[in-house]
Amino acid sequence: MLTAPKNFSMHEEDGHAFVARQPETPEEEALCKEAMEGCPVEAIGNDGDQ
């Protein structure tokens, strides 16, 4: 189960997750931050407002 299902999706064929939609609310931002902190391979980053 994804931490932020409104923002991340799973690629069915190989099982990798990807950003499907940028967070739009403070709640979505918090969930995306939780996903970033919990990513076992540190593949999620945050470039801020760039």
C-alpha positions in Angstrom: 0.0 0.0 0.0 1.3 3.4 -0.9 1.7 6.1 1.8 0.4 8.9 -0.5 -1.9 7.1 -3.0 -3.3 10.4 -4.5 0.3 11.3 -5.5 2.1 8.1 -6.2 1.2 5.2 -8.5 2.7 1.8 -9.1 3.9 0.6 -12.5 2.1 -2.7 -12.9 4.8 -4.5 -15.0 7.9 -4.0 -12.9 6.5 -2.7 -9.6 8.2 0.6 -9.2 6.4 3.6 -7.8 6.3 7.0 -9.6 4.9 10.5 -8.9 1.5 10.7 -10.6 0.5 14.1 -9.3 2.3 16.8 -7.3 0.8 17.4 -3.8 -1.7 20.2 -3.7 -2.7 20.4 0.0 -0.8 20.5 3.2 -2.1 17.0 4.0 -0.8 15.7 0.7 2.5 17.4 1.3 2.8 15.7 4.7 2.0 12.3 3.2 4.6 12.8 0.5 7.1 13.8 3.1 6.3 10.6 5.0 6.7 8.6 1.8 10.1 10.3 1.2 11.3 9.6 4.7 10.2 6.0 4.6 11.6 5.1 1.1 14.0 2.2 1.6 16.2 3.2 -1.3 16.0 7.0 -0.8 14.6 7.4 -4.4 12.2 10.2 -3.4 13.6 13.7 -3.2 12.3 17.3 -2.6 13.7 20.1 -4.8 11.3 22.6 -3.1 9.5 25.1 -5.4 11.8 24.7 -8.4 
